[in-house]
Amino acid sequence: MDASVLYTLGITLIFIGVFVTAVAFLLLLLASVRGEGKIRGGGALIIGPFPIIFGTDKESIKAILLLSLLLTILLILLIVMLHFMF
């Protein structure tokens, strides 16, 4: 793989992440303005293979836990695959 391809992929993924975050923020804002329900949320900070998970309730923590574990497993698989490819 060429370095420019990896650079372009990285920049593209950053922009996609910012876009998804902005859309999620707007959806939460609209839901709170309409009074459709309470706002729940959570997040994960993944440093290497170690996820740090936080949230406002048990359901959001469970969802973030599953997503962060899936992301960590995918990250490890990607690292192993790239190691053996190059």
C-alpha positions, 0 to 999 in steps of 0.5 A: 500500500502506498503511504498516500492511500493510508494518509487519505484513508486516515483523513477520510475516517477523521472527517466521517467521525466528526460528521457522525458526532455532529449528526448525533449531537443534532439529533439529541438536541432536537429530541430534547427540544421536542421533549420526546424523552430524557437524554441518555448517553455514554462514551468510550475512550479506547487507548490501545487495546484498553477501553475506558467506558462511561455513561449515564445509565446501565443500558447505554453503558452496556451498548458502549461496552459491546461496541468498544469490545467489538472495535477493540477486536477489529483493531487487533485483527487489523493489526495482525493482518497488516503485520503479516501482509507487509 
